[in-house]
Amino acid sequence: MTDILSDVPLPRKQSTRMLNEWPIENLESGQCFIVPCGMDEDERSKIERRLRAAASRYGRRLDRKYAVRRLDATQIGLWRTA
């Protein structure tokens, strides 16, 4: 049976997005960062989708432009272009 509790503070909501995982907001125009992603194609695709989605969100929110590119089989880069 589950106990009913009173006076237990509600924890802060935690974002499911990984916006703090990468330094997207701190990039100046012309700067980039590289994310290692391993050799597995599924892992690369997942990281690339997450990077593109984060770049899109930051771009809309901060009125900036970003580009995401695969550098090789194990790295993906994100550049601030404007």
Buried (B, 14 or more C-beta within 10 A) or exposed (E): EEEEEEEEEEEEEEEEEEEEEBEBEEBEEEEBBEBEBEEEEEEBEEBBEBBBEBBEBBBEEEEBEBEBEBEEEBBBBBBBEE
